[in-house]
Amino acid sequence: MKGEYAWRYNLMASGFILAAFLIIGRLISIQNSEDGKLLSEIGKSYLTQLHTYYPARGQIYDRYGHLLAANRQMYEISLNLYQVQNAETVAFGLSKILSNNPSYQNPGFYNEIYNFANQNLEDAKEFEKTLPFPISQAELDQLIDWARRYASMPVAKKSKDQPSLAGILYRPRPVRYYPEKMLAANILGYVKTDGSGVFGVEQKYNDFLAGEPQIWYVPIDPYQAQDLPDVHGGSDLVLTLDREIQARVEKMLDEALQQNGSESGTIVVMDPKTGEILAMASTPRIDPNEYFDFEDIINGETPFNRAVSQTYEPGSVFKVLTMAAALDAGVVTPDTTYLDTGVIEIGGVYVYNWSNTVWGEQTMTGCMRHSINACLTWVAKQLGPTRFYQYLQRFNIGRLTGIDMAGEDPGILRLPGGVWYESDLGTNSFGQGLTVTPVQMLMAVSALANKGEMVMPHVMRSSVTDGRQYNTLRSVIDTPIQAETAETITEMLAISLEDEASNALVEGYRVAGKTGTAQLVVAGGYHPSLTNASFLGWGPVDDPKFLVYVWFEKPVSSPWGSEVAAPVFSEVFKQLVVLTGLPPDSTRLQLAGR
Amino acid sequence: MEHVHRLTRQAYSQAPWRSQTQWMGFFLLVVVVTALVAFIYLNTTAKAATYGRQIQDMQVNIYYPQTAITVQVDQEITQLEPQGEAETKSIEELHIEIADLEGKLAILISQEVIDAEAAELDMQPNDPGQTMYLVVNGYSGRQEANLAPPPHLERAPASSLPAVYKQSLIDWLKQQIVQTSHMFMEEVSP
């Protein structure tokens, strides 16, 4: 019996074994087929999730911790094709709500959104689209409000006709904002919507401030859970600026421009011992929050910050460097005399005094007081071109100062051996035939105010990175003159101001300085009446705290620096002593003697 | 003789049922060991999956997720408020909010606002001639901003590996036995 029916059991077993082999074989063939591989690839795409983290841009403060550049919350908008239900509503809603947003004035914006949202899932190549510019809280609230209204509408017969903003996603994102608006705008620069800094500190320290956006794939598989990368935010900056001084200086500049009718102006205040820029005002100024108006305000070749980017012939303020060089070289002393006849010849060219005045016999102090062009030309001839230009180069004329702001111009200084004529020695001695920027003059003259040590001007006082504050150290670039020379020239200039009862004097404080009135360069020579009027001064003389440069371009009320720029210097200095609590010289010396 | 040998072998060999029992026991032992290994494997992988999920949940709280404007499920609007807001805010969201509030505070104390308030109160900028100076002992004047501590040299920490990583297996077993015996002794003696 057993043997008679054994074949049935064997047949069934064979059948089952065959079926098992067929199933296994089919499994293997499916797995190795093209469709199987495609399915595997599609499955892998769901294993991870793309994540982008934008570290907040570092903030910028003034020296006392007032926030000058901050980050405010805006929203990044994305469209998810899988969730879109009504492409027309989505495109209409976004284009309507963002119609007043200056970043979305592109007339093809509606079509761009509609074309994306209306794609078939089978044909689409990308399933998520992020709008290029973030939107404000108010715009987001409007979108949410519209979504609510659509949700309360009666349900349409066809689901595709139901108005809906489904598919729109949002995520908060920090965006640069300037709470002080136009204050210090020329120094800060601004940040475009793509996060890149333009001009000023924002451009110079862009990589430092920005941090780096991190993109990584987060695994969804819990077995693949891993540590997220450590994202470092941007570093914060503390500037050397004093917000109150900056505001006051900007206000005085604007008022002065209105009074004297100048086309533009610059006022810079620097600590001559450290090179810290306490204030830097320039015109015109923009509101960096509305940087898209840039071309309406700063057009053509107008520099963003004249203090570092505008070169000009400085005129008579440059005489302080010529005289300092001659004193340091020992070719003249304060009491050396010069017989002025109103004109001097150099290299076949005749150099005249301003207003063709003849001053007769003058000491060097007198030459500085009366700003005698012929005298300074004679001084330069005594120095000789080699020593004269060596001193100018040591004063960093014709070179970048290295100030930590974008857009600096080195100016022009022609040297013997290049395109240079002997007459250039004469004109250069009183600040013509060469070009400088205000910060270059400040840096050079800092040596006169700081016992011969020339410091590098800078605007960054410290930075905060990874929870630690790093302070900028004072940087002495060179010592072009000796300390005794610096004291001598300072005393000469102080006496000059006092003797002529200059408009630059400040009651209670002893200051030193020099006016400058440089004819404007035009094609073929110099303009007969248009000038650059300036004043460069420092004080208190015995212990200089401030070095101030005032410069006006094409003043109308008067062309002279002594009448236009010197009074502004005096007013600026008065505000500085009040804002910094610096007592008058007598009080200060009395306190020091206690 | 052969017969004697056969009888002897048969007398001393295992009974068939005993041999079968041994084979079954051996087979069951293999099954039990396999089951034990499978249990440990499943237990470990389940724990790994659980911890992995917990880590991912915590990571979600670091970075703010995208939020949908509106969601429609089965033709019925389930909510009008934006979906997906976590009950607790993510770290990223908090950072952005803090920065936003700092900016708003800066606007409230900006130079423009202060100047306007001063003008409203009919205050005028001071003049050097109107200023009186007083000596205040110990007053060092206005201090510049110190937003963070200065950098300092950090000493490398001494090795802080737990003792369990340095013990041998024998030492660990001894420690466990001693701890267990202490537990029992505490239970016995009130």
Interface residues (C-beta under 8 A of the other chain):
Chain A: H51 Y53 A56 Q59 Y61 D62 R63 Y64 G65 H66 L67 A70 N71 R72 Q73 S78 N80 Q83 Q85 L143 I144 A147 R148 Y150 A151 S152 V155 S159 Q162 S164 L165 A166 I168 L169 Y170 R171 P172 R173 P174 Y177 P179 E180 K181 L183 V218 I220 D221 P222 Y223 Q224 A225 L228 G233 D236 V238 R243 E244 A247 R248 R461 S462 V464 G467 R468 Q469 Y470 N471 V506 E507 G508 Y509 K574 Q575 V577 V578 G581 P583 P584 T587 L591
Chain B: T45 A48 A49 T50 Y51 G52 R53 I55 Q56 Q59 I62 Y63 Y64 P65 Q66 T67 A68 I69 T70 V71 Q72 Q75 I77 L80 P82 E92 E93 H95 I96 E97 A99 D100 E102 G103 K104 L105 A106 I107 I109 S110 Q111 E112 D115 P125 N126 D127 P128 G129 T131 Y133 V135 G141 R142 Q143 E144 A145 N146 L147 A148 P149 P150 P151
